[in-house]
């Protein structure tokens, strides 16, 4: 089974518990996934993860979360890496947009599971931990 089929649990959870509860758990999942990385993360990724953790803990407002998202975007823009998802050091910076997501950051029609999938794709360019997806999903989306 591909990791993308595993992500159906996110859509199922959203049907039962709603958008906000699902986004909260998806954020925890994406943070946990990036935390599996053993290679040294770029500073922009570290800062983004810290902001996502603070937001999840209720310490950082939605406004400040958006400030951090923009800082990550600027980091990529300064390096001409806005569309570079293949270079590992840029891909992991792109991956941090997942846990920095709030309701307003999803494109029209985009689902939370799609955002998670994109984050996983980017993270796996840096260091692949696909074998941990099912376990983390069970931990983060347990009823």
N, C-alpha and C positions, 0 to 999 in steps of 0.2 A: 504494500500500500504506500502511495506517495505521501509525503508530508502535507501536501495540499488537501488531500482527502481528509486527513486528520483535522484540518481546520474547520470542518463542518461543525464540530463541537461548539465553536464560537457562535455560529449562526443559530444553532439550536438553543444555546444559552440565552441569546438575545431575544428569541421568540418567547421564552419563559420569563425572563427577568428584566427585559428592557434595555434600552440603549446605554443609559448611564452606568448601570451595574456591569454591563458587558465591557464598556470602554475601560472601566476601572480594572477589571480582571485582565483585559488584553494588555493594558499598560504594565501590570505586574508580570505577565508572561514575557513581554518583550524585554523588560529590564532583566529578568532572570536569564533569558536566553543570551543576551549580550554579556552578562556576568560570567557565563561559561568560558568566554574567550580567555586564552592563556597568554596570547601575545599582548604586548603593550599597546593600549588603545591611544589613538591621537587625543590631544588635549580637548579638541572640540567635542569629541564623543564623550569624554569624561565629564565635561561641564554639562552637556546635554543630559546625560544620565543622572547627574546629581540634581539637576533641575526637575527632572521627571520624578525622582524619588521624593523630593521636597513637596512637589505638587500632590503626589499620591498620599503623603503624610498630612496634607492640609496646611503645610507651612508656606507654600508658594501659591499665589493667586493665579487665576487664568491669565490675567494681564501679564504678569511676570513670566509665566510659562511661554507666552507669545514672544516676549522680549528675548527669551533664550532661543526660541525657534529661529528668530530673525538673526541672532548672533551666529547660529550654526549655518544658516543660509549665507551670511556674509563671508564666513570662513571658506565655504565652497566657492563662492563667487570670486573671492580674491585669488583663488588658485585655479580659476578657469575650470572648475570641476563640477559645475552645476548639473551637467548631464553625464558625468563619468561615474558609472556604476560598476565598472570592471576593475579599476585599479583598487586593490584591497584597502589601502589607507584612505581612499575617498569613499569607497563603498560602505565602510563601517561608520563613517560620518553620516552618510545618507540613512543608514539603518536607524540612527538615533531619532530621526523624525517620527518613527513609529511611536515610541513611548512619549514623545513630546506632543502627540496629537490630542486635540480637544475637538469638540463637536464642530466648531467652525472651520477646522482644518481639513475636514473630509470634503472631497469634491462631490458635486451633485451626483447621486446614484452610487457613490462608493460605499462599500460596506466596511465594517470594522475588520472582518476577516480578510478582506482585500488589503487593507493597510498592514495588517499583521504579515500577510504573505509577502508584500513588498519589503517589509523590514527584514524578514527572514532571508529573502533573496540577497539583499545587500550584506547582511551579516555573514552569510555563507560564503560570499566572495572573499571575506577577510579570514574566516576560520569556520569550517563546517562542523556543526554539532547537530546535524539532522537526526542522529540517533537518539537525541534527548528530547525531541519535540513532543512525542506522545506522553512521556512522563511529565514534562512541564505543563502540558495542557491539562492532564488529569489533576495535577496539583493546583493549578490556577483556576480551573473551571469546575471543580468538584461542587456538587449541589449544596 
